Amino acid sequence: MIEFSVLLYAKEGRSEALAEALLPLVKESQKEDGAIMYDLHASETELFIITEKWLNQEALDKHEATPHFLSFQAAAEKLVDKVVRLPKVVL
């Protein structure tokens, strides 16, 4: 299993738009084969945290090629100020 978190900091004034863009990503990602956990946590500020757990690297690679992931990546350019990827843990 592969587990990691991604911290997304919204651009100033873009928190609501980022939250709206994240919802379909999370909903569709949770349905994917190999997705053990795909959770979104939001703070009261501009910080959003996605916690992911995947069965294996193949499942993660497939996820990163899905239309919903690629669509979010394109939208994120206008919404996200900073991305921090916490190290992967392979179990």
N, C-alpha and C positions, 0 to 999 in steps of 0.2 A: 504494500500500500504506500501511497505517496500523500503526504499531508503538508499543507502550507497555508499561509495567509497573505493577502494582498491588502495594503492600506491605500486608499484613494482619498486624496484631499481635493475637494471641489474648488474651482476657481471662485473668486469672490462673487457673490450673488448668483451662483449657479448650482447651489446645493439641491434645490427642488428639482431642477432639470436633470441633474445627475441621478437623483433618487428614481425619477421616472424612467430613465434609461436603464438603470440597473434591474428594475423589477422583471422585465421580460427575460433578461439574461439569466437571472437566478431561477425563474420559473422553468424555463426550457432546459437549463443545465441540470436541474434536479431530476429531470426525466431521462437523462442520458444513461446508456449502458455503461457500467463502470463507475458511475458517480455514487459514492458512498455517502458523502455529505457535501453540500454546497449551500452555505448559509451567509446571509447578509446581516450585518450589524451596523447601525447608524448612531452617531453621537449627536449631541445637540448643536454641534458646530459643523464644520465642513468635512468631517472625517467619516468615511465609510470603510468597513472592514469586510472582506469576503474571506471566509474560511472554507477551504476545499479539502476533500479527501477523495482520492481516486484509487481504484483497484490496482492499477499499474500505469506505467509510462505510456503504453499504447492507448489506454482510455483517455489519458490527459492530452496526448497528441491529437486524437480524434476530436476532442472537445475544442481544442484551439483552432480547428479547421471548420467548425460548424458555422452556418450562416448567422446564428444569434450572437456568437462570440465575435465574429468579424464585424458585424453590424455595430456592436457595442464599441469595439476598438475604434472604428471610424468616428462614432459620436463622441467618444471620450476625448478626442483631441481638442474639442471646443469646450469641454466641461471640466476636465481634470487638470489641476495645477501641478500635482506631484503624486508619484506612485512609489510606494515602498514595498518591495517584495521580500517577505521574511523567508529565510532559508527553508528549503524543502527538507522534510524528514521522511526517509524511506524506511518503512517498517517491514 
